Amino acid sequence: MKEFAEDRLMRALHDEHAAALWSYALHLTSGDRVRAEDVVQETLLRAWRNAKVLDQSEGSARGWLFTVARRIAIDDWRASEAHPEVVTGRPPETAVTDGTERAVQGWLVAEALAELSPRHRDVLVLCYFQGYSVADAAKRLGVAEGTIKSRTHYALRALRLILEERGVTQ
């Protein structure tokens, strides 16, 4: 019996406020009829879920509906601003991998490596480019493994700073 009463109250709420709510939602969405329909539908769904709104004896249901519609429109606007939709008549271009990007990156890194001290450059070349382990690089350079780890850390930091100065990284 309660469901029947809620159904009647919801119909009465719709009949009394839907036209004004539609007009308000259309204004909120700058005339976008589809978005306005979504706002009205979501507003009425929230009203149906909130039994207090169906019982209009405590105050104006229209004020509550308009407030909810406004909040929904604002939330939709914020979501669309965060993730703007790009509409185009053509599919996006497929990326062509011709090796140019990789070659330019290699050139920039090689130039930056040339600016490092020989100790830093040697440890990066051995560990990153030639694939030596820390132990093997330590043996090859005649230093302790801890020294290799320390030099690697500072060499990478210096390399990053050089690349940042050139605007390659952020």
N, C-alpha and C positions, 0 to 999 in steps of 0.2 A: 504494500500500500504506500510505503514511503517513497518508493521509486516512482510511482504514478504521480505523487504530489510534486516531487522534484522535477519530473518531466513537464508538468503543467506550469510550474514556476519558471522553468527555463524557457518554455515557449512564450510565456508572458514577458519575460525579460527581453527576449529576442524581439518580439513584436513591438515592444515599447521603445527600445533603444537601438536596434540594428541600423536603421536608416541614419540616425545622427552619428552613430559610431562609424559607419561606413564613410560618411562625409568627412568626419574628423581624420580617419585613417588615410583617406585619399589626400587630404591636405598634408599630413605628416610625411607621406611618401612622395611628395611633389608630383602627384597625379599618376603615379605608377599603380595601375589597377590591380595587377597581379600581387604586388607587395601589399597593397591595401587589403585585399582579400585575405592574405595570409595573416596580417595583423588582426583583423576582425575575428578570423577563425580562432587564432591563438588566444585572443582576449576572451571570447565566449567559452572556450575550452577551460581556461583558468577560472572563469566565473562558475562553470558547472562543477569544477573540482572544489570550489570554495563555497560551501553551503550558506555561509553568512551573506554572501552577495545575493543569493536567490531569495532570501528573506529580506525584503526591502523595508521592513518596519523600522530598522535601526538607522536608516539614513538613505542618502542618495546612491542608488546603484549606478546611475549614470556617471557620477563623479569618479567612482571607483573604476568603472569601465574605461573612462577616458584616461585616467592615470595609468592604468595597466597598458592600454594601447600605446600611450606615449613612451612608456618604458620599453616596450617591445620594439617600437620603431627605432628608438635610440640604440638599443642593443644590436639590432640588425644593421644599423648604420655603422656602428663601431666595428662589428665583425667584417663588414664589407670593406672598411677602410684598412683593416689589418691584413686582409687577404683580397686585394682588388682582383676582380674578374677581368680577364682579357678576352675580348670578343674579336674574332678575326674570321675572314672568309676563307683563309688559306690555312692548311695545317702548318705547324712549326717546321722550320728547316731542320734537316737532320745534320748532326755535327759531322764534319769531314775531318778525319784524323790523318793529316798528311805529314805529321812529324814536325811541323814548323814550331808549334808551341813548345814541344819538348826540346827542340834545338835551341830556341831562345832561352829557355830556362837553364839549360846546360851551360850556355855561354855566360849568362848572368852569374851562375854559381861559380864557374871557373874564374871569372874576373874577381869575384868576392874572395874566393880561396887565395888568390894571388896576393891579396892585401893582408892575409893572416901572417903571423910569425911562422917561421919554418917548423918549429915544434908543434904548433897547433895544426898547421896544414898537414904535416906528416901523419899525425895521429888520425885525422879525419880521412885522409886518403887510404890509409891502411885499414881502418875499421869499417868505414862506410862504403868506399868505392871498390876496395879490393876484397872485402869480406873477411878480414882476419878477425879472430877472436881477441879478447883483451889479453889473454895469456900469450897468444902468438905475437901480437903487436908488441907486447912488453919485451919478449925475447928478441924480436927483430930490432927494436930500438935500444935494447940494453938498459931498460929502466924497470922499476917495480910496476906491478899491475895496478896498484893504487894511483900511481902517477899517470898511467894511461887513462884511467877513469876520470881523474881530475882534469887532465888536459882536454879530454873529450868534452867534458862539461863546459869548460871555459872557451874552448874552440867553437862549440855550437853557439854559445851565447854571443861571442864576438862576430861569428858569421851572420847570425840573425840581426845584430845591430848594423852591420855593414849593408845588408839587404834592405833593412828598414830605412836607412839613410838614403838609399837609392830609390825608395818608393816601391820596392818589389813586394814587400810584406808589410803587414800592419801589426 
